[in-house]
């Protein structure tokens, strides 16, 4: 599993470094190499129950690489994984990722609410 994580991180780094001029062509080459085709093909393989695609999707979601459209790809993979037949260990890994996502989202909402209620951060508001 470590080698898959390293591969995803390495590919994400290469995608981020692509020069803007050659971005489109090079971007799609790298993304195709990362997903072994395209993200949509990987999702179709996950829906078909391909164990290797499911494992790759879980590792991708766990690693959370950062590059252009990576969040879109990650969200699509999560949706597909939620409906896939997972082993108990894979289901637990997905649950851990989803729990962390929920926790982050709630922390952001709590911080945003605290910032709007603080009198020094909202000077126009009367308290």
N, C-alpha and C positions, 0 to 999 in steps of 0.2 A: 504494500500500500504506500510505503514511503516513496518509492520510485514514481508512482502515479502522481503523488502530491508534488514532487520535485519537477516532474514533466509539466504539470499544469502551471506551476509558478514560473518556470523557465519560459514557457510559451507566452504567458501573460506579460512577462518582461519584454520579450521580443516584440509583441504586438504594440506595447506602449511606446517603444523606441522607433517605430516605423516613421520615416520622413513623410511630411504632409504631401509632398508632390506625388510620391509613389504610394500614398496611403491606401487608396481603395484596392488596387490590385494586390499589393503585398498583404494587406489586412485579411482579405478573403483567403489568400493562400495559407496564411498562418492559422486562421480560424478553422479552415478545412483540415489542416494537419492536426490541430488540437482535438477536434471532435471526430476525426476519422471520417470526414465527409462534411456534414454541416450539423449545426445544433438541431435542426428539424429532423434530420435522419436519426440522430441519437435519440431524440424524443420518441420517434416512431419505433425504434428498437426497444426502448424502455416499455412502451405500451404493448409491444409484442412479447415482452417477458424475457428479453435477452439479458442474461446474468451479467455479462461483461459491461453492457451499457448501463445497467442499473448501478453496478459498482462504480463505474466512471462518474455517473451522475451524482452519486452520493459524495464521492471524494471532491468533485468540483464544487458542490454546495458547501461542503465542510471547509474547503480551502478558501473559498470566496475570493477568487482572483480579481484583480482590478484592471480593466482595459475597456476600450470603447464597446458599448453594448453588453458588457459582462453582467450587469445587473438584470438586464432583460433576459439574457440566456439563463441566468441563475433562477429567476422567477419561473421561467418556462419549465426548467428541469424540476423544480420543486412541485409544480402543478402535476407534471407527469408522474413523479415519484409518489405523490399522495395517492394516486389511483393504481399504481403498479402493485403486483404481488411481491411483497418483500419478506425476507426471512425475519425472524424475531430480532436478530442482532441488527439487521439493516433498518428495521422499523424503529428500533431504539435510537439508532444514530440519527435518523431523520427527525424523530421526536426531539432529540437534544438540540438539533439545529433550529427547529421551529420554536422551541422554548426560548432559546437565546434571542431569536429574532423578536419574539413577543416582549421579552424583558427589555431589549433595547428600545423598542417602540414606546413602551410604557414609560421608560426613563426619560425619553425625549419629550413626551407629552407632559410629564410632571415638571420637567425643567422649564418648558415653554409656559406652562401655567404659572409657575413661581415667578418667572421673569415679568409676566404681564401684571402680576399683582403687586410687585415691589414698587413703592412710591418713587424711588430714585431712578428707576429704569423707565418709568412712564410718567414723566413730569407733567404732561398735559392732563392727566387723569386726576380727578378730585377724589380723595379718599375720606 
